[in-house]
Amino acid sequence: MKCPGQDMRFWKPGDIFDTQCTKCGRRVEFFKDEVRRKCRCGHEIVNPKLDFGCAQWCPYAEQCVGPLPEEVKERQKAGQKDLFAKKI
């Protein structure tokens, strides 16, 4: 069975989006499940909207999406700290 979160039939508007290259300013198209893309200028961009929330709890996450990049892990940790601080 394919993960419903990765199946494009279940995607929502905005799951395919554009962002600007931080080096040259060109438009770079991302799909929600892409970790990074290379701009035509050669600069590698990390997906600013990457969200594999299911990877935090799903026992098959590593088989499904592979290991998460460090940038994403750091962003998740920062988000968890913010949530904890708001609850206190």
C-alpha positions in Angstrom: 0.0 0.0 0.0 1.2 3.5 -0.9 1.3 6.1 1.9 -1.7 8.4 1.4 0.4 11.4 2.3 2.8 10.7 -0.6 0.0 9.8 -3.1 -0.6 12.8 -5.4 -4.3 11.9 -5.6 -4.7 13.1 -2.1 -2.7 16.3 -2.4 -4.2 19.7 -1.8 -3.8 23.0 -3.5 -0.5 24.5 -2.5 1.3 21.1 -2.3 3.1 22.2 -5.5 4.5 25.7 -5.1 7.2 28.1 -6.2 9.9 29.6 -4.2 12.8 31.9 -5.1 16.4 30.9 -5.3 18.3 32.7 -2.5 21.3 33.1 -4.8 20.0 34.3 -8.1 16.3 35.0 -7.4 14.9 32.6 -10.1 11.7 30.8 -9.6 12.1 27.2 -8.4 9.2 24.8 -8.4 8.8 22.3 -5.5 6.6 19.4 -4.9 5.6 19.0 -1.2 7.6 15.7 -0.8 10.8 17.0 -2.4 13.6 17.6 0.2 15.8 19.8 -2.0 16.1 21.0 -5.6 18.9 22.6 -7.6 18.3 25.9 -9.3 19.5 26.4 -12.8 22.3 28.5 -11.3 23.5 25.4 -9.5 22.5 26.5 -6.0 20.8 23.8 -3.9 17.7 24.9 -2.1 16.1 23.0 0.8 12.3 22.8 0.6 11.0 25.6 2.9 7.6 23.9 3.3 8.8 20.4 3.8 6.6 18.6 6.4 7.0 15.0 7.0 5.1 15.1 10.3 4.1 11.5 9.9 7.8 10.6 9.9 7.9 11.5 13.6 5.5 8.7 14.6 5.2 6.2 11.7 7.3 3.0 12.2 7.8 2.8 8.4 8.9 6.4 7.9 12.5 5.7 7.0 11.5 3.1 4.4 8.9 5.5 3.0 10.7 8.8 2.9 14.3 7.9 3.8 16.4 9.6 6.4 15.3 13.2 7.0 18.0 15.9 6.3 19.6 17.7 9.3 18.0 21.0 8.2 14.5 19.5 8.6 15.3 17.9 11.9 16.6 21.2 13.3 13.4 23.0 12.1 11.3 20.3 13.8 13.2 20.6 17.0 12.8 24.4 17.0 9.1 24.0 16.4 8.8 21.6 19.3 10.6 24.0 21.6 8.2 26.8 20.6 5.2 24.5 21.4 6.6 23.6 24.7 7.3 27.2 25.6 3.7 28.2 24.8 2.3 25.5 27.0 4.3 26.7 30.1 
